[in-house]
Amino acid sequence: MNTRELQDEIIRLKKEKDFCILVHAYQSQDILEVADFVGDSFGLSQRAAETSNENVLMCGVRFMAETVKTLSPKKHVYLANPMAGCPMAGQIDRELLQGMKKEYPGYKVVAYVNTTADTKREADMIVTSASAVKIVKSMPDENILFVPDCNLGRWVESQIPEKNFVFYKGGCPTHMKMREFDVERARKEHPNALLLVHPECLNEVTKHADYVGSTTGIMDFARKSDAKEFIIATEQSIVQHLQFEMPEKKFYLLSTKAVCQNMKMTTLVDVYNTLIGNGGEEIVLDDAVIKESRAAIDRMIEAGK
């Protein structure tokens, strides 16, 4: 089968087998085109919980599929490529976080959604890149232990200087590959372009941004802006998707190194094989993990209101 034939068969199969297909925005364009929903990880989890489908297929990485299962425990949730993990989520586990909590008594644990379901059990609050500033600012606590992404954490700290932060020294390898010299080069090559930056980037990059926000936020900004040129400081797939959506505007990569190999593991054939029962992995979580990680997520949802 060619790409179009494979896409048509996937669309037929998902209807026949009652699947909702979730696709993170860092996936390739051919996979986006068969999605029911495209977006950031937590937003996708919420959309899946709202559907009536019995089965959910996540085209992303493992922690995202775990979050889907946490919010939809009665659904069958599948990860299209079982090898697709998030390096950042793997940098900290529940035991390590328990040790940090003992080291910093009295500090409230704020965990980025890019963590495993098991790690989320130890968090007082969960945040997304879009909600982190608002939620942490709303917390009555002055002392914050922010895990695992110190780059996102320091960006949040810069917006809330009145609070005390301690960070775990983790982060996204893909976003940390972008550096200040990339900004200097891109500004010279594209002097009329706005720089849109994901807060997982190093401070040396975010400090130059015209806009800092989540993947969805970056895409929304580009849609609504009157500007015609943009430098994109996040995973390179976003440039391709924006080019497809807005061919009248120009989008440039900040760095050719901004490639998430874990996201790129998932292929259109992986999606097809999962639907025919010849691939993928069903996500199974213990009841205690679901209950305790869900409690932390529910606190985030309430705080976000």
SULHUHU-V524720 format. One record per residue. RES is the residue in one letter. SS is DSSP state (helix for helix, strand for strand, loop for the rest). PHI is phi in degrees with one decimal (* if undefined). D_CENTER is the distance of its C-alpha to the mean C-alpha in Angstrom with 2 decimals. Layout:
res:RES ss:SS phi:PHI d_center:D_CENTER
res:RES ss:SS phi:PHI d_center:D_CENTER
This chain:
res:M ss:loop phi:* d_center:31.06
res:N ss:loop phi:-87.7 d_center:29.64
res:T ss:helix phi:-58.4 d_center:26.16
res:R ss:helix phi:-64.1 d_center:27.45
res:E ss:helix phi:-64.0 d_center:29.42
res:L ss:helix phi:-66.5 d_center:26.54
res:Q ss:helix phi:-61.8 d_center:24.34
res:D ss:helix phi:-62.0 d_center:27.31
res:E ss:helix phi:-69.1 d_center:27.81
res:I ss:helix phi:-62.6 d_center:24.20
res:I ss:helix phi:-62.8 d_center:24.57
res:R ss:helix phi:-66.5 d_center:27.91
res:L ss:helix phi:-66.0 d_center:26.77
res:K ss:helix phi:-65.8 d_center:23.85
res:K ss:helix phi:-72.3 d_center:26.42
res:E ss:helix phi:-64.7 d_center:29.04
res:K ss:loop phi:-104.5 d_center:27.00
res:D ss:loop phi:59.4 d_center:25.16
res:F ss:strand phi:-106.6 d_center:21.57
res:C ss:strand phi:-104.4 d_center:18.60
res:I ss:strand phi:-102.6 d_center:16.23
res:L ss:strand phi:-102.2 d_center:12.50
res:V ss:strand phi:-129.4 d_center:10.90
res:H ss:strand phi:-69.2 d_center:7.41
res:A ss:loop phi:-64.4 d_center:8.44
res:Y ss:loop phi:-85.2 d_center:8.59
res:Q ss:loop phi:-77.3 d_center:11.31
res:S ss:loop phi:-74.5 d_center:14.90
res:Q ss:helix phi:-60.2 d_center:16.93
res:D ss:helix phi:-64.5 d_center:19.22
res:I ss:helix phi:-78.9 d_center:16.61
res:L ss:helix phi:-56.7 d_center:15.29
res:E ss:loop phi:-72.7 d_center:18.95
res:V ss:loop phi:-108.5 d_center:19.36
res:A ss:loop phi:-76.9 d_center:16.45
res:D ss:loop phi:-86.1 d_center:17.30
res:F ss:strand phi:-140.6 d_center:14.02
res:V ss:strand phi:-124.5 d_center:11.40
res:G ss:strand phi:167.0 d_center:8.39
res:D ss:loop phi:-80.5 d_center:4.96
res:S ss:helix phi:-59.9 d_center:4.57
res:F ss:helix phi:-70.4 d_center:7.22
res:G ss:helix phi:-59.8 d_center:9.16
res:L ss:helix phi:-64.5 d_center:9.64
res:S ss:helix phi:-61.9 d_center:10.95
res:Q ss:helix phi:-67.3 d_center:13.25
res:R ss:helix phi:-63.9 d_center:14.52
res:A ss:helix phi:-62.5 d_center:15.38
res:A ss:helix phi:-66.1 d_center:17.30
res:E ss:helix phi:-85.8 d_center:19.26
res:T ss:loop phi:-84.9 d_center:20.50
res:S ss:loop phi:-94.9 d_center:23.73
res:N ss:loop phi:-63.4 d_center:22.70
res:E ss:loop phi:-77.5 d_center:23.68
res:N ss:strand phi:-121.7 d_center:21.23
res:V ss:strand phi:-130.2 d_center:17.50
res:L ss:strand phi:-114.2 d_center:16.06
res:M ss:strand phi:-96.0 d_center:12.39
res:C ss:strand phi:-101.6 d_center:11.81
res:G ss:loop phi:-172.5 d_center:8.79
res:V ss:loop phi:-122.7 d_center:9.06
res:R ss:helix phi:-59.5 d_center:11.14
res:F ss:helix phi:-61.1 d_center:9.42
res:M ss:helix phi:-66.6 d_center:7.71
res:A ss:helix phi:-64.8 d_center:11.34
res:E ss:helix phi:-63.8 d_center:12.72
res:T ss:helix phi:-66.1 d_center:11.15
res:V ss:helix phi:-59.7 d_center:12.63
res:K ss:helix phi:-63.3 d_center:15.82
res:T ss:helix phi:-62.1 d_center:15.97
res:L ss:helix phi:-83.8 d_center:16.02
res:S ss:loop phi:-133.1 d_center:18.23
res:P ss:loop phi:-63.7 d_center:20.44
res:K ss:loop phi:-89.5 d_center:23.20
res:K ss:loop phi:-89.1 d_center:21.35
res:H ss:strand phi:-87.5 d_center:21.21
res:V ss:strand phi:-112.6 d_center:17.63
res:Y ss:strand phi:-123.1 d_center:17.27
res:L ss:strand phi:-102.6 d_center:14.95
res:A ss:loop phi:-60.3 d_center:16.25
res:N ss:loop phi:-123.7 d_center:16.52
res:P ss:loop phi:-61.7 d_center:17.28
res:M ss:loop phi:-82.5 d_center:16.96
res:A ss:loop phi:-77.3 d_center:13.28
res:G ss:loop phi:-119.3 d_center:11.91
res:C ss:loop phi:-107.2 d_center:9.54
res:P ss:loop phi:-55.3 d_center:12.14
res:M ss:loop phi:-65.3 d_center:10.77
res:A ss:helix phi:-62.3 d_center:10.76
res:G ss:helix phi:-81.8 d_center:14.18
res:Q ss:helix phi:-79.9 d_center:15.54
res:I ss:loop phi:-142.6 d_center:16.53
res:D ss:loop phi:-125.3 d_center:18.08
res:R ss:helix phi:-62.2 d_center:20.00
res:E ss:helix phi:-63.7 d_center:23.30
res:L ss:helix phi:-63.0 d_center:22.23
res:L ss:helix phi:-67.3 d_center:20.79
res:Q ss:helix phi:-60.4 d_center:24.05
res:G ss:helix phi:-64.9 d_center:25.95
res:M ss:helix phi:-66.4 d_center:24.18
res:K ss:helix phi:-65.2 d_center:24.99
res:K ss:helix phi:-70.9 d_center:28.60
res:E ss:helix phi:-71.8 d_center:28.58
res:Y ss:loop phi:-125.0 d_center:27.44
res:P ss:loop phi:-63.7 d_center:29.22
res:G ss:loop phi:90.8 d_center:28.75
res:Y ss:loop phi:-86.5 d_center:25.26
res:K ss:strand phi:-86.9 d_center:22.59
res:V ss:strand phi:-85.5 d_center:19.47
res:V ss:strand phi:-110.5 d_center:16.22
res:A ss:strand phi:-108.0 d_center:13.31
res:Y ss:strand phi:-62.8 d_center:9.69
res:V ss:loop phi:-60.7 d_center:7.76
res:N ss:loop phi:-77.6 d_center:6.65
res:T ss:loop phi:-140.9 d_center:10.27
res:T ss:loop phi:-70.7 d_center:12.57
res:A ss:helix phi:-60.8 d_center:14.36
res:D ss:helix phi:-64.9 d_center:17.47
res:T ss:helix phi:-67.0 d_center:16.31
res:K ss:helix phi:-59.9 d_center:15.21
res:R ss:loop phi:-60.5 d_center:18.90
res:E ss:loop phi:-92.3 d_center:20.04
res:A ss:loop phi:-87.2 d_center:18.01
res:D ss:loop phi:-80.9 d_center:19.88
res:M ss:strand phi:-149.6 d_center:16.86
res:I ss:strand phi:-106.8 d_center:13.10
res:V ss:strand phi:-137.0 d_center:11.09
res:T ss:loop phi:-105.3 d_center:7.89
res:S ss:loop phi:-65.3 d_center:7.97
res:A ss:loop phi:-77.1 d_center:9.96
res:S ss:loop phi:-103.0 d_center:12.22
res:A ss:helix phi:-56.1 d_center:12.89
res:V ss:helix phi:-63.7 d_center:16.08
res:K ss:helix phi:-60.5 d_center:17.55
res:I ss:helix phi:-71.8 d_center:17.16
res:V ss:helix phi:-63.9 d_center:18.41
res:K ss:helix phi:-64.2 d_center:21.15
res:S ss:helix phi:-78.4 d_center:22.25
res:M ss:loop phi:-70.8 d_center:22.71
res:P ss:loop phi:-73.1 d_center:26.43
res:D ss:loop phi:-77.6 d_center:25.90
res:E ss:loop phi:-90.3 d_center:26.65
res:N ss:strand phi:-105.2 d_center:25.43
res:I ss:strand phi:-122.9 d_center:21.73
res:L ss:strand phi:-101.1 d_center:20.42
res:F ss:strand phi:-103.9 d_center:16.82
res:V ss:strand phi:-135.9 d_center:14.85
res:P ss:loop phi:-94.4 d_center:13.52
res:D ss:strand phi:-89.3 d_center:12.31
res:C ss:helix phi:-71.1 d_center:15.61
res:N ss:helix phi:-73.1 d_center:14.57
res:L ss:helix phi:-61.1 d_center:12.32
res:G ss:helix phi:-60.0 d_center:15.14
res:R ss:helix phi:-70.5 d_center:17.85
res:W ss:helix phi:-66.4 d_center:16.54
res:V ss:helix phi:-62.0 d_center:16.61
res:E ss:helix phi:-57.7 d_center:20.01
res:S ss:helix phi:-64.6 d_center:21.31
res:Q ss:helix phi:-89.1 d_center:20.86
res:I ss:loop phi:-132.6 d_center:22.50
res:P ss:loop phi:-65.8 d_center:25.31
res:E ss:loop phi:-76.4 d_center:27.34
res:K ss:loop phi:-105.6 d_center:25.30
res:N ss:strand phi:-100.2 d_center:25.53
res:F ss:strand phi:-118.6 d_center:22.48
res:V ss:strand phi:-123.8 d_center:22.33
res:F ss:strand phi:-120.5 d_center:19.44
res:Y ss:loop phi:-83.9 d_center:18.56
res:K ss:loop phi:-87.3 d_center:18.62
res:G ss:strand phi:-113.2 d_center:15.26
res:G ss:loop phi:168.9 d_center:12.56
res:C ss:loop phi:-86.4 d_center:10.56
res:P ss:helix phi:-58.1 d_center:13.50
res:T ss:helix phi:-67.4 d_center:12.37
res:H ss:helix phi:-69.8 d_center:11.97
res:M ss:helix phi:-75.6 d_center:15.08
res:K ss:loop phi:-75.3 d_center:17.13
res:M ss:loop phi:-83.8 d_center:17.51
res:R ss:loop phi:-128.5 d_center:20.62
res:E ss:helix phi:-61.4 d_center:23.06
res:F ss:helix phi:-65.7 d_center:25.45
res:D ss:helix phi:-67.2 d_center:22.94
res:V ss:helix phi:-64.4 d_center:22.94
res:E ss:helix phi:-60.5 d_center:26.73
res:R ss:helix phi:-65.6 d_center:27.16
res:A ss:helix phi:-64.3 d_center:24.88
res:R ss:helix phi:-63.4 d_center:26.65
res:K ss:helix phi:-68.7 d_center:29.98
res:E ss:helix phi:-74.7 d_center:29.12
res:H ss:loop phi:-134.0 d_center:27.61
res:P ss:loop phi:-64.3 d_center:29.31
res:N ss:loop phi:-96.3 d_center:28.64
res:A ss:loop phi:-88.6 d_center:24.87
res:L ss:strand phi:-85.8 d_center:22.43
res:L ss:strand phi:-98.0 d_center:19.77
res:L ss:strand phi:-109.6 d_center:16.24
res:V ss:strand phi:-125.5 d_center:14.04
res:H ss:loop phi:-81.4 d_center:10.52
res:P ss:loop phi:-70.0 d_center:11.43
res:E ss:loop phi:-76.0 d_center:10.19
res:C ss:loop phi:-73.0 d_center:13.31
res:L ss:loop phi:-63.8 d_center:16.70
res:N ss:helix phi:-59.1 d_center:18.96
res:E ss:helix phi:-63.6 d_center:21.36
res:V ss:helix phi:-96.5 d_center:19.03
res:T ss:helix phi:-62.1 d_center:17.63
res:K ss:loop phi:-66.1 d_center:21.27
res:H ss:loop phi:-97.6 d_center:22.23
res:A ss:loop phi:-71.0 d_center:19.65
res:D ss:loop phi:-85.8 d_center:20.96
res:Y ss:strand phi:-152.2 d_center:17.69
res:V ss:strand phi:-120.3 d_center:14.72
res:G ss:loop phi:-174.4 d_center:11.64
res:S ss:loop phi:-65.0 d_center:8.07
res:T ss:helix phi:-56.5 d_center:7.53
res:T ss:helix phi:-62.6 d_center:9.38
res:G ss:helix phi:-63.0 d_center:11.69
res:I ss:helix phi:-61.0 d_center:12.63
res:M ss:helix phi:-67.2 d_center:13.54
res:D ss:helix phi:-64.7 d_center:15.43
res:F ss:helix phi:-60.9 d_center:17.21
res:A ss:helix phi:-63.1 d_center:18.39
res:R ss:helix phi:-65.3 d_center:19.65
res:K ss:helix phi:-86.7 d_center:21.60
res:S ss:loop phi:-72.5 d_center:22.91
res:D ss:loop phi:-79.8 d_center:26.47
res:A ss:loop phi:-65.4 d_center:25.72
res:K ss:loop phi:-110.8 d_center:26.10
res:E ss:strand phi:-136.1 d_center:24.38
res:F ss:strand phi:-142.8 d_center:20.98
res:I ss:strand phi:-101.7 d_center:19.69
res:I ss:strand phi:-106.1 d_center:15.96
res:A ss:strand phi:-107.1 d_center:14.40
res:T ss:loop phi:-160.3 d_center:11.06
res:E ss:loop phi:-56.3 d_center:10.66
res:Q ss:loop phi:-62.4 d_center:13.93
res:S ss:helix phi:-57.5 d_center:13.10
res:I ss:helix phi:-63.0 d_center:12.50
res:V ss:helix phi:-61.3 d_center:16.14
res:Q ss:helix phi:-61.2 d_center:17.41
res:H ss:helix phi:-63.3 d_center:15.89
res:L ss:helix phi:-67.3 d_center:17.28
res:Q ss:helix phi:-64.1 d_center:20.53
res:F ss:helix phi:-64.3 d_center:20.93
res:E ss:helix phi:-76.0 d_center:20.35
res:M ss:loop phi:-132.4 d_center:22.45
res:P ss:loop phi:-63.6 d_center:24.96
res:E ss:loop phi:-78.0 d_center:27.13
res:K ss:loop phi:-109.7 d_center:24.80
res:K ss:strand phi:-112.4 d_center:24.07
res:F ss:strand phi:-127.7 d_center:20.78
res:Y ss:strand phi:-124.7 d_center:20.88
res:L ss:strand phi:-71.0 d_center:18.67
res:L ss:loop phi:-70.9 d_center:18.94
res:S ss:loop phi:-147.5 d_center:19.15
res:T ss:loop phi:-72.0 d_center:19.72
res:K ss:loop phi:-82.5 d_center:18.20
res:A ss:loop phi:-80.9 d_center:14.60
res:V ss:loop phi:-123.8 d_center:14.02
res:C ss:loop phi:-89.5 d_center:11.54
res:Q ss:helix phi:-65.3 d_center:14.23
res:N ss:helix phi:-67.6 d_center:12.31
res:M ss:helix phi:-65.3 d_center:10.58
res:K ss:helix phi:-74.5 d_center:14.11
res:M ss:loop phi:-64.6 d_center:15.75
res:T ss:loop phi:-74.9 d_center:15.31
res:T ss:loop phi:-120.8 d_center:18.22
res:L ss:helix phi:-61.9 d_center:19.90
res:V ss:helix phi:-66.9 d_center:22.53
res:D ss:helix phi:-59.3 d_center:20.15
res:V ss:helix phi:-62.0 d_center:19.38
res:Y ss:helix phi:-60.0 d_center:23.14
res:N ss:helix phi:-62.5 d_center:24.13
res:T ss:helix phi:-64.7 d_center:22.00
res:L ss:helix phi:-66.1 d_center:23.63
res:I ss:loop phi:-92.3 d_center:27.08
res:G ss:loop phi:80.2 d_center:26.60
res:N ss:loop phi:-118.7 d_center:26.81
res:G ss:loop phi:-176.4 d_center:23.36
res:G ss:loop phi:72.2 d_center:19.99
res:E ss:strand phi:-144.2 d_center:19.84
res:E ss:strand phi:-76.7 d_center:20.14
res:I ss:loop phi:-85.5 d_center:18.08
res:V ss:loop phi:-122.1 d_center:20.66
res:L ss:loop phi:-125.0 d_center:20.24
res:D ss:loop phi:-62.5 d_center:23.24
res:D ss:helix phi:-58.1 d_center:24.23
res:A ss:helix phi:-65.8 d_center:24.14
res:V ss:helix phi:-63.9 d_center:20.54
res:I ss:helix phi:-61.6 d_center:19.56
res:K ss:helix phi:-62.6 d_center:21.89
res:E ss:helix phi:-76.7 d_center:20.96
res:S ss:helix phi:-71.9 d_center:17.16
res:R ss:helix phi:-64.8 d_center:17.60
res:A ss:helix phi:-60.9 d_center:19.92
res:A ss:helix phi:-67.5 d_center:17.43
res:I ss:helix phi:-66.0 d_center:14.91
res:D ss:helix phi:-62.3 d_center:17.99
res:R ss:helix phi:-63.6 d_center:18.90
res:M ss:helix phi:-62.9 d_center:15.69
res:I ss:helix phi:-61.3 d_center:16.47
res:E ss:helix phi:-65.6 d_center:20.05
res:A ss:helix phi:-66.7 d_center:19.41
res:G ss:helix phi:-68.1 d_center:17.27
res:K ss:loop phi:-71.7 d_center:20.38
